Every structure is written in C-alpha cells, then in structure tokens.
Amino acid sequence: MVWRNPWFNPSLSHHTPNGFRNTLPVGHQPGDVQRWRKARKAAGLPQPPALGYDDFQRQWWQPAVLNDAAEDGVWWLGHASVLLRLDGRYVLTDPVFSKRASPLPFMGPARKTPPALTVDTLPAIDALVISHNHYDHLDAQTVRRLLKRFPDLTIFVPLGLAQWFRRRGAKQVFELDWWQTVVFQGMTFTAVPAQHWSMRTPWNRNQSLWCGWVMEGQHRRFWFSGDTGYSPELIAIPERLGKIDAAALPAGAYAPRWFMSAHHMDPQSSVALWQQLGKPLAFPIHWGVFELADESLDEPVNELSLALKSNDPGNERFRIIKIGQYLSL
C-alpha cells in the first residue's frame, strides 16, 4: 500500500502527495551515497582531532552550570541540543543525551564528548522543540526520560511527528507546518523553513517535515535553525517574522561539501548567513559531539574562526562557545 501524505496541500511547494520536499533542488544523483561512503572508507575518515579526543574535550567541553539569574540566555548542550531561557521560561531543543545517535545501542555514531547535563539535572522545562526525526536530533531514550520526569511537557514538532510522541505518552503536542504559529505561555513559536530531509526507517523517507523554530518572547526573538543547508529561503525568516535577535546556526557535518552542502551548512555558509541576517548574536551548533561526516571534530571550529577573521575581524557577535557554556542574550 502506497503511503499518502495526509497533510498534502497542492498550493504549498514543499508538499507532495507522498510526503515533503525542499523547494529548491539539491542536486544529488543515484549512487552518491555509495560514492561518498567508499571514498570515506578508503581515506580512513574522519580523522581524530589534531591533538586527540581528550585534548579536544578539555578545550571545548564543560559541564553546564545553571544560574539563578532571570535574564534571557542559552546553554549549548552539544550538537543541536540547546537550553533556552526566555522570559523566565525554559525551552529545550533537539535533546540527545544518549551514547549513540542511533536506533541501536551497540552501533551507529557514538558520542565523542559527554552530555553537558542530564535529564535529572535539567530545570523544569516549559516546552520541548524538535526540528526533524533524524537520530542525532530525535532520541527516543532521551524523550522517554523527559516524559517520565515531565509528564505534562508541551512539545512542538513539524508535521508528521505528533503521533510518534503521543505513542510515548506525550499529552500536549503542537504539530506545525512551515510558517504556522502557536502562542504558548506568552511565547510565540513559529515553524520556519529549513533545507534538509527526514527518515527514521528505510520506509518513511520524507514522510515527516523538517524545520527550524523561531521563539519570540516579550523582548527577544531567537532562531533555532535546526539542521539545514544554506538556502536563500532562510533570509525570508526575518523578513516575515521580524529582526532576529539571536540565533543558533549549524556549522558542522559538511565534508565532503559536494555531498553534504545541500543539507548541512559549512562554517563559511554560516558566516555568510549571519551577515545577511544583520549580524545578530549567534553561536555555532551541530559540531563537537558526533562524527557524522568526513571532517574531524575540531575542523568546524577552526574553519569558523578563520572565516570570521576574514569576513569580520572585529566580530564580537558570532560567539564560538564551549559545549555546556552559557551565553547571555
């Protein structure tokens, strides 16, 4: 039986009768995955960080320390996991605290840096935000632990993921299409476009949507970009929703660029997008935890540092922070 998209709207270019798609062609060809994997294996990639994993962890990881202040701020918890405090409320994005980004506990990408905190040490979470269903962004074990500790947790997901959460006991799930908005506890949550894809099994490719999220409080608008390649569509986000005050921008899992660039921004693209956004306060995510592509763990931050020095030598707004570090907004 052929699966049909129950949300299909023929007036929306990212909808198809059988799922969802990017509005711009990504240019992948049949056999590209095998070509990449063969070259990756032959070259022995990815290589360890230049000074080894232990040194990398000492330089770029610290336990998250939750402060009692009431000002807006974020803790980067590693990869795409961000703890946002906005108007005194806490929002958690794409939490993955497990040892692997995988459906199996014994294989798949393993963590190279530990979680900056645990579910038990989180503050009371007001909302959970999910960008898409890949295992490095949607982790069943972490979600189960969150729902056990916070059984009334409110969850925001793109189209196609609400039922996944309800099967695991979630009571309140908002399922949104791009540009749809929900006001919750005085905060505005808007699902925004991203250039990516979805798949959790070989049988459900692109049957759920992918997105970023803009969360707006009384005084600030924060953009969690999720997982995305560079696209001119991203510039439409502040044009439609208003000035972005702070942003978490992806900068990892980009090598080789011929294969990864359609779905993952590299450091240079992140800097270009940041400049096009008007240079809001920003920090890089999607690096430093899992080896998902061919670059070493330390290459994204090294390339990002060089790109910022070349394009904005006096930069104080695009902040490279450690896993676990707090950044005041």
LUMKE-217984 format. One record per residue: chain; x, y, z negated of N, C-alpha, C, CB in turn; residue number from 0; residue in one letter. Coordinates in pm, whole numbers. Atoms other than C-alpha are relative to their C-alpha. Glycine has a CB too. Example, Ala and Ser with C-alpha at 12.3 -4.5 7.8 and 13.67 -1.06 7.14 Angstrom:
BEGIN
mol n.east n.north n.up ca.east ca.north ca.up c.east c.north c.up cb.east cb.north cb.up seq type
A 89 -119 0 1230 -450 -780 90 120 0 -99 3 -125 0 A;
A -82 -119 6 1367 -106 -714 -77 109 -73 41 46 142 1 S;
***
This chain:
BEGIN
mol n.east n.north n.up ca.east ca.north ca.up c.east c.north c.up cb.east cb.north cb.up seq type
A 84 -120 0 0 0 0 88 125 0 -95 0 -123 0 M;
A -78 -123 -12 139 339 103 -46 100 -105 -12 60 143 1 V;
A 34 -99 102 156 593 -179 -35 132 67 117 19 -99 2 W;
A 42 -129 -52 -28 917 -109 13 106 -109 -144 -7 53 3 R;
A -22 -108 93 53 1247 -273 -134 57 -48 86 111 65 4 N;
A 129 -48 46 -249 1331 -494 -7 151 -13 -34 -63 -131 5 P;
A -3 -147 12 -137 1696 -517 16 67 137 114 43 -92 6 W;
A -33 -52 -132 -91 1739 -141 -86 121 36 -16 -108 105 7 F;
A 65 -122 -46 -173 2089 -22 66 38 132 11 117 -105 8 N;
A -63 -23 -130 -112 2133 352 45 144 22 -94 -39 109 9 P;
A -42 -139 -15 -73 2508 307 135 29 -65 -104 91 -58 10 S;
A -127 -19 69 242 2460 97 110 -77 70 -11 -44 -148 11 L;
A -103 62 -84 561 2390 291 82 -104 -73 92 106 55 12 S;
A -78 101 73 722 2185 13 -83 -124 -31 56 59 -130 13 H;
A 86 118 17 428 1939 6 0 -83 127 -145 42 -37 14 H;
A 26 90 -112 395 1634 229 -107 -99 -45 131 -74 45 15 T;
A 101 99 41 121 1370 236 57 -112 -86 -66 -60 122 16 P;
A -63 111 73 373 1124 88 93 47 -111 76 -86 95 17 N;
A -86 -47 108 548 1347 -166 34 146 14 126 -82 -6 18 G;
A -47 -139 -2 758 1662 -172 129 7 79 19 54 -143 19 F;
A -121 -19 -78 1046 1810 24 55 140 -25 -27 -23 151 20 R;
A -57 -134 1 1281 2105 36 -53 77 120 155 -5 1 21 N;
A 55 -79 -111 1159 2390 251 105 30 106 -58 130 -53 22 T;
A -107 -16 -98 1500 2418 420 64 -136 25 106 104 -48 23 L;
A -62 131 -27 1660 2118 596 137 -11 -68 16 -22 152 24 P;
A -127 19 72 1954 1970 403 108 -64 86 -23 -84 -123 25 V;
A -101 44 -97 2127 1803 698 66 -133 -27 102 100 8 26 G;
A -59 132 23 2203 1459 555 -40 -96 112 -44 -56 -136 27 H;
A 22 98 -105 2233 1173 802 -1 -141 -59 108 13 108 28 Q;
A -5 139 47 2170 798 762 146 -48 -9 -81 -92 95 29 P;
A -135 51 19 2482 634 625 91 93 -78 61 -28 131 30 G;
A -85 -95 72 2613 944 445 33 -49 -141 -67 136 -7 31 D;
A -25 48 135 2575 784 102 110 -105 1 -128 -58 -63 32 V;
A -100 105 -10 2777 479 205 137 58 38 -44 -106 103 33 Q;
A -125 -65 -41 3037 700 373 67 67 -120 -27 104 111 34 R;
A -55 -66 119 3080 905 54 55 -104 -99 -107 87 -68 35 W;
A -42 99 100 3098 601 -176 126 -74 43 -112 -99 -27 36 R;
A -119 69 -50 3354 429 45 124 87 -15 -20 -40 148 37 K;
A -113 -91 12 3580 735 55 36 25 -147 -31 133 70 38 A;
A -22 -21 144 3536 789 -321 78 -116 -60 -136 16 -74 39 R;
A -67 118 53 3642 434 -399 143 -10 51 -77 -127 37 40 K;
A -134 11 -58 3938 441 -161 97 100 -63 -6 22 152 41 A;
A -85 -105 57 4070 765 -318 12 -10 -152 -53 136 37 42 A;
A -5 14 145 4012 649 -676 -56 120 -73 141 -24 -43 43 G;
A 60 -120 58 3789 945 -756 -121 -36 -86 -42 98 111 44 L;
A -72 -121 40 3712 1111 -983 122 -31 -86 -93 94 -76 45 P;
A -118 11 84 4049 1158 -1149 -30 56 -140 121 74 64 46 Q;
A 18 -60 132 4075 1234 -1523 36 148 2 86 -74 -105 47 P;
A -45 -140 11 4111 1598 -1632 152 8 -2 -57 66 -128 48 P;
A -145 -16 -17 4461 1737 -1583 79 -46 -122 34 144 30 49 A;
A -71 36 123 4563 1686 -1948 -66 -114 -75 11 119 -90 50 L;
A 66 113 62 4338 1389 -2018 -132 36 -66 91 -62 -101 51 G;
A 134 -21 55 3994 1343 -2170 3 57 -141 -76 -131 0 52 Y;
A -5 -50 138 4095 1404 -2531 30 149 -3 105 -77 -80 53 D;
A -33 -141 -3 4253 1738 -2449 -116 82 55 125 24 85 54 D;
A 116 -70 -55 3953 1835 -2237 -106 20 -107 -59 -78 119 55 F;
A 101 -11 105 3720 1763 -2527 42 103 -106 -24 -136 -66 56 Q;
A -47 -97 99 3936 1962 -2769 -17 143 50 146 -26 -36 57 R;
A 6 -135 -56 3929 2258 -2532 -143 46 26 79 7 128 58 Q;
A 129 -42 -53 3569 2252 -2412 -121 -54 -74 -10 -42 141 59 W;
A 113 53 78 3355 2089 -2681 11 45 -145 -5 -154 7 60 W;
A 8 -26 143 3243 2187 -3029 -140 -40 -47 30 150 -34 61 Q;
A 135 28 48 2951 2082 -3250 -83 127 -2 3 -64 -140 62 P;
A 88 -117 3 2654 2315 -3217 -31 37 -145 -131 -27 78 63 A;
A 30 -51 134 2612 2529 -3527 -121 91 12 122 77 -61 64 V;
A 123 -78 -8 2258 2658 -3567 3 110 -106 -125 -90 -19 65 L;
A -1 -111 95 2248 3003 -3723 -143 37 -38 74 122 60 66 N;
A 132 -37 52 1960 3153 -3916 -48 134 52 3 2 -150 67 D;
A 40 -130 -52 1950 3481 -3727 -123 -14 90 117 66 77 68 A;
A 125 5 -76 1632 3571 -3544 16 50 143 -106 82 -69 69 A;
A -12 -57 -134 1782 3722 -3228 -6 -109 106 132 79 12 70 E;
A 6 94 -112 1736 3561 -2889 140 -52 32 -62 68 124 71 D;
A -129 57 -35 2014 3326 -2785 -14 -140 54 92 1 -120 72 G;
A -1 136 -53 2113 2993 -2633 120 -76 -53 2 2 154 73 V;
A -110 94 23 2324 2694 -2725 7 -90 123 -21 -83 -133 74 W;
A -16 99 -107 2464 2498 -2432 39 -132 -66 109 46 106 75 W;
A -20 128 65 2439 2136 -2545 71 -101 89 -132 -56 -45 76 L;
A -69 88 -93 2619 1989 -2243 -87 -35 118 44 -126 -70 77 G;
A 68 29 -126 2528 1915 -1882 -113 101 22 -56 -145 0 78 H;
A 109 -94 -21 2180 2066 -1826 -86 18 -126 -88 -46 115 79 A;
A 75 -11 126 2069 2049 -2191 32 134 -65 34 -117 -96 80 S;
A -13 -133 58 2011 2398 -2329 -105 16 -108 -15 111 110 81 V;
A 93 -37 105 1853 2505 -2655 -15 151 3 48 -50 -141 82 L;
A 30 -142 -14 1689 2845 -2605 -82 47 -118 -74 28 132 83 L;
A 83 -65 102 1568 3067 -2885 -47 134 58 79 21 -135 84 R;
A 60 -118 -60 1330 3331 -2752 -118 43 -87 -46 -28 147 85 L;
A 105 -52 90 1112 3547 -2977 -17 -90 -123 -133 13 75 86 D;
A 6 84 118 1199 3315 -3264 -50 -140 24 -84 65 -100 87 G;
A 48 134 -33 1069 3006 -3083 111 -75 75 -130 5 86 88 R;
A -106 84 -57 1282 2714 -2962 -53 -81 119 58 -93 -107 89 Y;
A 31 76 -121 1273 2564 -2613 122 -85 33 -37 94 120 90 V;
A -107 93 -34 1481 2259 -2516 -15 -42 146 -2 -124 -94 91 L;
A 5 37 -141 1571 2186 -2153 75 -130 26 57 112 87 92 T;
A -64 122 -54 1655 1850 -1990 92 -70 -101 80 35 123 93 D;
A -88 58 102 1783 1683 -2309 44 -142 34 -70 1 -135 94 P;
A -57 134 -20 2013 1384 -2257 106 -18 -108 62 -17 146 95 V;
A -91 23 111 2175 1267 -2581 51 -145 -4 -69 35 -131 96 F;
A -40 139 -5 2232 904 -2479 144 -14 50 -95 -79 90 97 S;
A -138 26 -40 2566 741 -2399 18 -5 151 48 -129 -61 98 K;
A -8 9 -145 2482 699 -2031 -118 72 64 4 -146 45 99 R;
A 109 -54 -81 2276 878 -1768 -43 -111 96 44 130 78 100 A;
A 27 123 -73 2126 552 -1650 -123 -69 -59 122 -95 -5 101 S;
A 109 80 56 1825 323 -1685 52 -121 -77 -92 -47 111 102 P;
A -59 117 65 2066 57 -1816 102 44 -104 65 -93 104 103 L;
A -93 -42 105 2265 80 -2142 144 -44 24 -46 -54 -131 104 P;
A -134 57 -18 2566 -109 -2002 66 41 131 -8 -149 -6 105 F;
A -63 -48 -123 2629 59 -1666 -62 132 42 -14 -105 114 106 M;
A 43 -133 -40 2593 393 -1495 92 105 -60 -145 25 -41 107 G;
A -90 -106 48 2761 731 -1560 1 12 -152 -41 133 61 108 P;
A -16 -6 145 2897 737 -1916 42 140 -43 102 -103 -48 109 A;
A -40 -129 55 2937 1045 -2133 151 3 -19 -72 27 -135 110 R;
A -142 -22 27 3290 1182 -2146 20 100 -114 72 50 126 111 K;
A 0 -86 119 3204 1437 -2417 -127 -32 -78 7 154 38 112 T;
A 116 40 79 2966 1368 -2707 -108 108 -2 42 -34 -142 113 P;
A 103 -102 19 2633 1542 -2767 45 102 -105 -135 -64 -41 114 P;
A -39 -106 94 2677 1875 -2947 -84 -2 -126 -10 136 67 115 A;
A 84 25 117 2395 1782 -3186 -86 -123 29 -89 124 -35 116 L;
A 87 116 -17 2138 1505 -3233 -145 43 -12 33 -109 -104 117 T;
A 142 -30 16 1760 1489 -3227 -31 33 -145 -87 -118 48 118 V;
A 28 -22 143 1766 1475 -3607 49 135 -49 64 -109 -82 119 D;
A -52 -129 45 1965 1798 -3634 -55 118 79 151 1 10 120 T;
A 65 -108 -72 1753 1998 -3389 -91 79 -94 -81 -54 119 121 L;
A 105 -74 72 1539 2279 -3527 -137 -45 52 17 154 18 122 P;
A 134 33 -48 1162 2249 -3488 -19 56 140 -109 56 -97 123 A;
A 10 -40 -140 1113 2255 -3110 -144 38 33 50 -114 93 124 I;
A 133 -44 -40 819 2453 -2974 -39 -52 138 -6 151 -1 125 D;
A 30 47 -135 848 2336 -2613 119 -74 57 -39 119 92 126 A;
A -100 77 -75 1036 2083 -2401 -24 27 148 -9 -154 -33 127 L;
A 8 -33 -142 1110 2174 -2039 85 -98 79 46 147 26 128 V;
A -68 99 -84 1205 1920 -1771 3 50 144 -70 -140 -8 129 I;
A -13 -49 -137 1338 2008 -1425 -33 -104 105 139 51 24 130 S;
A 29 107 -97 1311 1670 -1250 34 -133 -66 82 20 135 131 H;
A -2 131 64 1331 1297 -1304 130 -78 11 -107 -82 56 132 N;
A -126 73 -4 1696 1204 -1241 47 -31 -141 107 80 77 133 H;
A -34 50 133 1851 1014 -1529 94 91 -79 64 -136 13 134 Y;
A -85 -95 73 2102 1287 -1612 -79 123 -44 118 42 86 135 D;
A 86 -110 43 1806 1521 -1674 -123 -48 -77 -45 81 122 136 H;
A 117 56 69 1525 1296 -1795 42 -136 -57 -124 -15 97 137 L;
A -52 118 68 1640 1040 -2051 -107 -57 -91 128 34 -80 138 D;
A 112 59 73 1377 801 -2186 32 -16 -149 -35 -135 59 139 A;
A -35 21 141 1565 723 -2508 -7 131 -77 140 -61 -11 140 Q;
A 6 -130 67 1606 1090 -2595 -144 48 -14 82 103 78 141 T;
A 140 -42 6 1242 1162 -2512 -76 -76 -108 -69 -19 136 142 V;
A 66 78 104 1123 878 -2733 35 51 -140 38 -148 13 143 R;
A -44 -51 129 1329 1013 -3022 -63 137 -29 152 10 -6 144 R;
A 62 -131 18 1196 1364 -2967 -147 -12 -38 15 84 127 145 L;
A 143 16 28 834 1248 -2963 -24 -66 -136 -66 -81 110 146 L;
A 13 59 133 891 1042 -3276 16 107 -108 103 -112 -21 147 K;
A -22 -106 100 1024 1345 -3463 -101 114 15 142 56 14 148 R;
A 94 -109 -26 791 1599 -3297 -120 -55 78 70 116 80 149 F;
A 110 67 -72 470 1406 -3210 -95 96 70 -78 -85 -95 150 P;
A 89 -98 -64 283 1726 -3117 75 92 96 -70 84 -106 151 D;
A -84 -81 -87 559 1858 -2892 -72 32 131 132 -71 29 152 L;
A 57 -43 -128 436 2059 -2592 108 -8 107 -57 146 -9 153 T;
A -98 33 -103 606 1960 -2267 -42 63 133 15 -152 16 154 I;
A 22 -61 -131 639 2141 -1933 79 -79 104 41 151 0 155 F;
A -63 84 -102 712 1931 -1622 -48 42 138 -30 -149 -25 156 V;
A 49 -20 -137 691 1962 -1243 -102 -108 37 117 0 101 157 P;
A 103 94 -45 416 1783 -1051 53 -143 7 -54 43 137 158 L;
A -32 140 -11 424 1407 -1086 62 -63 -123 89 -19 112 159 G;
A -67 56 117 582 1367 -1431 -87 -4 -125 124 78 -29 160 L;
A 83 -4 121 294 1423 -1673 -35 -140 -48 -129 79 27 161 A;
A 41 134 41 183 1060 -1670 115 -76 -63 -54 -77 120 162 Q;
A -119 64 60 538 942 -1745 9 35 -147 130 44 73 163 W;
A -6 -44 139 530 1146 -2065 -119 -49 -80 9 152 -7 164 F;
A 118 46 74 177 1051 -2160 11 -148 -34 -128 24 82 165 R;
A -19 142 31 268 683 -2137 92 -19 -121 57 -73 121 166 R;
A -92 7 114 531 756 -2401 -53 74 -123 134 56 39 167 R;
A 65 -55 117 286 924 -2636 -12 150 -5 71 -44 -117 168 G;
A 13 -146 1 304 1290 -2538 -147 40 3 75 62 120 169 A;
A 140 -41 12 -18 1468 -2629 -34 122 85 -33 28 -144 170 K;
A 27 -122 -78 15 1803 -2451 110 20 104 -10 124 -92 171 Q;
A -95 -13 -110 183 1815 -2111 -59 93 104 35 -139 62 172 V;
A 39 -89 -109 160 2100 -1863 80 -40 123 24 152 -38 173 F;
A -61 48 -125 231 1983 -1507 -21 108 106 -63 -138 46 174 E;
A 11 -117 -85 307 2269 -1269 66 -19 135 61 119 -69 175 L;
A -60 -14 -133 377 2333 -903 85 126 0 -109 5 113 176 D;
A -78 -122 -12 623 2596 -787 -90 122 -7 81 0 130 177 W;
A 64 -130 18 512 2947 -889 -124 -5 -90 -38 56 133 178 W;
A 109 5 97 244 2822 -1127 52 39 -138 -65 -140 -3 179 Q;
A -39 -59 129 247 2978 -1474 -95 -43 -111 3 153 10 180 T;
A 79 26 121 130 2888 -1824 51 94 -109 11 -152 -44 181 V;
A -36 -80 118 124 3123 -2123 -21 -88 -123 -85 133 -8 182 V;
A 4 89 116 205 2930 -2441 68 68 -117 67 -136 30 183 F;
A -52 -62 122 251 3078 -2788 69 132 28 98 -94 -70 184 Q;
A -52 -132 -32 313 3421 -2639 113 2 101 47 63 -123 185 G;
A -104 9 -101 576 3297 -2392 -61 -43 133 111 -99 -43 186 M;
A 47 35 -134 526 3270 -2016 98 -98 64 -16 127 88 187 T;
A -79 103 -65 653 2953 -1847 -41 -8 147 -18 -139 -70 188 F;
A 28 7 -143 680 2956 -1466 94 -101 66 16 139 67 189 T;
A -80 94 -79 797 2665 -1250 42 72 129 -81 -132 33 190 A;
A -52 -72 -117 1019 2803 -973 74 -96 92 92 117 -44 191 V;
A -63 91 -96 1172 2653 -659 144 -36 -36 -3 61 137 192 P;
A -137 47 3 1492 2451 -656 21 -82 126 31 -83 -131 193 A;
A -31 83 -118 1667 2276 -368 66 -128 -49 94 75 101 194 Q;
A -51 124 58 1704 1918 -481 -83 -117 53 -4 4 -156 195 H;
A 80 116 -38 1518 1583 -473 -32 -76 -127 75 -91 104 196 W;
A 34 80 119 1373 1322 -708 -1 -148 36 -137 43 -57 197 S;
A 10 146 -14 1397 948 -755 39 -63 -132 91 -53 117 198 M;
A -32 72 122 1386 721 -1056 12 -150 27 -106 27 -107 199 R;
A -12 138 -48 1348 388 -875 12 5 151 -122 -88 -45 200 T;
A -8 -1 -146 1408 285 -513 -134 21 69 60 -128 49 201 P;
A 133 -5 -61 1032 305 -460 -73 133 -22 -84 -110 -55 202 W;
A 75 -125 25 946 659 -575 78 125 39 -36 8 -147 203 N;
A -78 -115 -46 1182 889 -388 -94 115 38 89 -38 120 204 R;
A 71 -125 -28 1041 1245 -382 -150 -7 -26 24 40 143 205 N;
A 142 8 36 707 1137 -529 -34 91 -118 -37 -144 -33 206 Q;
A 22 -106 97 751 1390 -808 83 121 42 37 -47 -146 207 S;
A -64 -125 -43 857 1752 -770 123 29 -86 -100 117 -7 208 L;
A -116 -51 73 1178 1924 -886 -15 152 -7 136 -42 68 209 W;
A 19 -144 15 1201 2280 -1011 101 58 -98 -143 31 -48 210 C;
A -62 -71 109 1368 2540 -1226 -112 61 -83 101 109 51 211 G;
A 101 -61 87 1192 2730 -1505 44 141 -40 -23 -87 -126 212 W;
A -22 -134 55 1164 3097 -1591 -88 12 -124 -33 113 104 213 V;
A 70 -14 129 1072 3157 -1955 11 145 -45 59 -97 -108 214 M;
A 4 -143 28 965 3506 -2048 -60 25 -138 -80 73 107 215 E;
A 50 -42 130 930 3645 -2398 -42 146 3 104 -22 -108 216 G;
A 42 -140 8 842 3991 -2517 100 94 65 -22 40 -143 217 Q;
A -103 -94 -44 1173 4145 -2414 96 -57 103 78 48 -116 218 H;
A -100 60 -89 1370 3895 -2202 -61 -107 89 113 -58 -81 219 R;
A 40 102 -97 1332 3672 -1901 121 -90 26 -54 65 134 220 R;
A -111 95 -10 1551 3358 -1897 -31 -102 109 26 -71 -136 221 F;
A 18 95 -109 1600 3138 -1591 89 -122 -24 33 65 138 222 W;
A -68 129 3 1693 2773 -1634 -14 -57 141 -59 -98 -110 223 F;
A 6 32 -143 1783 2677 -1278 -22 -147 28 125 45 68 224 S;
A 11 143 -25 1767 2301 -1329 115 -47 86 -132 -33 66 225 G;
A -100 57 -91 1952 2110 -1059 -33 50 139 3 -158 -6 226 D;
A 33 -59 -129 1977 2292 -729 124 29 83 -80 127 -19 227 T;
A -98 -54 -92 2184 2358 -425 -29 146 24 1 -79 132 228 G;
A 22 -141 -30 2229 2715 -309 -104 13 111 134 70 40 229 Y;
A 104 -25 -101 1929 2844 -115 -43 145 -9 -122 -95 -20 230 S;
A 52 -137 3 1811 3191 -13 -133 11 -75 -17 53 141 231 P;
A 127 -2 74 1479 3091 -173 19 39 -146 -67 -136 9 232 E;
A -23 -30 141 1638 3134 -514 -4 150 -27 133 -57 -45 233 L;
A 2 -145 16 1667 3508 -457 -143 52 -15 68 68 119 234 I;
A 140 -42 11 1288 3524 -435 -51 -6 -143 -88 -87 89 235 A;
A 49 16 137 1260 3432 -803 -9 134 -72 90 -95 -78 236 I;
A 16 -132 64 1343 3777 -946 -87 94 81 136 64 -21 237 P;
A 85 -86 -81 1166 3940 -653 -147 -20 -34 23 -28 149 238 E;
A 140 29 32 841 3767 -752 -32 16 -148 -33 -140 42 239 R;
A 29 3 143 877 3746 -1129 58 117 -78 51 -127 -57 240 L;
A -64 -110 69 1092 4044 -1217 145 -32 -33 -75 34 -127 241 G;
A -143 8 27 1451 4104 -1320 31 -115 -96 51 132 -58 242 K;
A -49 106 87 1633 3803 -1468 101 60 -97 63 -117 82 243 I;
A -90 -54 101 1800 3899 -1795 114 -95 -33 -77 32 -126 244 D;
A -103 99 30 1991 3575 -1850 -32 -127 78 9 -30 -154 245 A;
A 21 119 -84 2044 3254 -1653 102 -108 -32 8 38 147 246 A;
A -87 117 5 2188 2905 -1681 14 -50 144 -57 -113 -95 247 A;
A -21 30 -142 2343 2835 -1339 90 -122 17 63 122 72 248 L;
A -81 121 -18 2475 2496 -1220 130 29 74 -79 -105 76 249 P;
A -130 -22 -62 2840 2473 -1122 80 -129 12 79 103 -79 250 A;
A -73 126 -5 2927 2102 -1112 -67 -104 86 18 -53 -137 251 G;
A 46 111 -85 2880 1772 -924 -11 45 144 -136 -54 -49 252 A;
A 5 -62 -133 2972 1942 -595 96 -63 100 31 146 -12 253 Y;
A -99 57 -92 3252 1729 -445 -38 -144 38 142 4 -64 254 A;
A -44 -84 -111 3271 1636 -166 -111 95 45 46 -88 117 255 P;
A 99 -103 -34 3099 1952 -50 -85 -38 120 68 131 25 256 R;
A 78 36 -120 2995 1805 285 -122 -82 -37 87 -77 100 257 W;
A 111 85 41 2770 1567 95 -82 61 -113 53 -136 -44 258 F;
A 68 -46 121 2685 1738 -234 -61 139 9 95 -3 -113 259 M;
A 39 -141 3 2632 2102 -137 -149 22 21 77 76 104 260 S;
A 143 -18 -22 2273 2050 -26 -79 0 -130 -53 -108 92 261 A;
A 77 19 122 2168 1960 -379 68 50 -127 -33 -142 -15 262 H;
A -75 -46 117 2439 2093 -614 83 122 37 91 -113 -56 263 H;
A -81 -118 -23 2587 2441 -626 143 -23 -50 -61 123 -68 264 M;
A -137 1 47 2964 2467 -648 27 132 -72 100 -22 117 265 D;
A -25 -124 75 3132 2738 -860 -9 126 86 136 -6 -63 266 P;
A 4 -117 -86 3167 2973 -564 -144 41 32 77 -28 130 267 Q;
A 141 -30 -26 2795 2945 -484 -67 58 -124 -73 -126 44 268 S;
A 58 -53 124 2708 3006 -847 36 147 -19 46 -81 -121 269 S;
A -42 -140 12 2911 3327 -849 -72 86 102 153 12 17 270 V;
A 71 -77 -103 2755 3441 -520 -145 23 -39 6 -73 134 271 A;
A 139 -15 42 2405 3376 -652 -11 98 -116 -60 -136 -40 272 L;
A -1 -91 115 2486 3553 -979 10 145 46 117 -34 -94 273 W;
A -14 -136 -51 2596 3860 -784 -128 46 70 119 9 96 274 Q;
A 124 -36 -69 2281 3852 -569 -114 25 -97 -39 -110 98 275 Q;
A 102 -20 102 2073 3837 -887 19 132 -75 1 -115 -99 276 L;
A -26 -124 71 2228 4164 -1004 90 -16 -121 -127 61 -42 277 G;
A -96 28 108 2486 4009 -1240 -65 -2 -138 111 102 3 278 K;
A 54 14 135 2265 3911 -1533 99 -73 -89 -135 -75 4 279 P;
A -77 87 88 2414 3748 -1839 -21 -143 48 -44 17 -151 280 L;
A 12 135 -55 2489 3394 -1719 108 -89 -60 12 1 154 281 A;
A -101 99 41 2672 3076 -1815 -17 -124 87 -12 -35 -152 282 F;
A 7 116 -90 2756 2763 -1613 -44 -126 -74 135 -24 66 283 P;
A 43 129 52 2587 2428 -1674 27 -108 105 -151 2 -38 284 I;
A -13 113 -93 2591 2082 -1509 145 -36 25 -68 33 132 285 H;
A -140 42 -8 2958 2013 -1580 43 -42 -140 92 116 56 286 W;
A -63 25 128 3175 1874 -1856 -48 -122 -77 -17 115 -83 287 G;
A 53 115 74 2977 1562 -1956 7 -128 82 -145 26 -43 288 V;
A 7 120 -84 2914 1314 -1673 81 19 128 -146 -33 35 289 F;
A -73 -3 -127 3134 1229 -1375 -94 -51 110 131 -87 -7 290 E;
A 103 36 -97 2861 1234 -1111 49 13 144 -122 87 -20 291 L;
A -51 -24 -135 3066 1347 -812 151 -23 -1 -34 144 50 292 A;
A -141 33 -16 3429 1342 -698 95 92 -76 36 4 144 293 D;
A -91 -90 70 3569 1641 -888 25 -48 -143 -56 142 -1 294 E;
A -32 30 140 3742 1598 -1225 -84 88 -92 150 21 -27 295 S;
A 82 -75 95 3566 1721 -1537 43 146 -13 5 -65 -136 296 L;
A -48 -136 21 3786 2030 -1556 4 84 128 137 -5 -59 297 D;
A -5 -76 -124 3770 2130 -1189 -107 109 9 -13 -93 118 298 E;
A 100 -108 -11 3439 2321 -1210 39 125 -76 -133 -49 -50 299 P;
A -33 -119 79 3558 2550 -1487 125 68 56 22 -39 -147 300 V;
A -119 -61 -61 3896 2603 -1318 -36 78 126 104 -107 33 301 N;
A 42 -69 -122 3735 2690 -985 -89 120 -31 -74 -97 93 302 E;
A 86 -112 37 3475 2909 -1154 82 118 -50 -101 -44 -106 303 L;
A -87 -107 50 3744 3106 -1335 66 74 115 106 -57 -94 304 S;
A -63 -63 -116 3925 3168 -1006 -100 80 83 67 -104 86 305 L;
A 102 -71 -79 3603 3265 -825 -41 130 -68 -123 -90 21 306 A;
A 37 -122 72 3512 3515 -1096 112 104 6 -33 -32 -146 307 L;
A -113 -94 -9 3862 3669 -1095 9 62 139 131 -70 -34 308 K;
A -8 -50 -137 3849 3703 -716 -114 95 33 0 -115 98 309 S;
A 119 -75 -40 3497 3844 -694 -40 108 -99 -114 -92 18 310 N;
A 41 -97 102 3456 4035 -1021 104 2 -111 -141 -35 -57 311 D;
A -110 6 98 3786 4094 -1204 -36 53 -138 117 77 53 312 P;
A 38 -57 130 3621 4298 -1480 -119 -68 -63 -28 144 15 313 G;
A 121 68 45 3345 4045 -1537 -3 -25 -151 -15 -130 72 314 N;
A 27 37 139 3204 4019 -1887 -139 -58 -14 15 121 -92 315 E;
A 139 43 3 2859 3892 -1790 -19 -146 36 -82 85 93 316 R;
A 5 144 -30 2922 3547 -1642 97 -66 -97 38 -32 153 317 F;
A -79 49 112 3045 3373 -1955 19 -151 8 -65 39 -132 318 R;
A -29 143 4 3216 3035 -1947 9 -39 -147 133 -34 77 319 I;
A 6 37 142 3124 2879 -2282 23 -149 -17 -134 41 -61 320 I;
A -22 140 32 3206 2553 -2453 -132 -73 -17 86 -14 -127 321 K;
A 112 83 42 2965 2266 -2493 -20 20 -150 24 -151 36 322 I;
A 30 -24 139 2793 2339 -2823 6 145 -42 92 -78 -83 323 G;
A -18 -140 37 2870 2711 -2816 -131 77 10 106 64 88 324 Q;
A 118 -89 3 2610 2977 -2894 31 128 76 -42 34 -147 325 Y;
A -14 -125 -74 2557 3279 -2671 -120 88 -31 12 -25 153 326 L;
A 110 -93 30 2352 3574 -2790 -51 63 128 46 108 -100 327 S;
A 59 -63 -117 2111 3710 -2533 -29 148 -26 -129 -73 38 328 L;
***
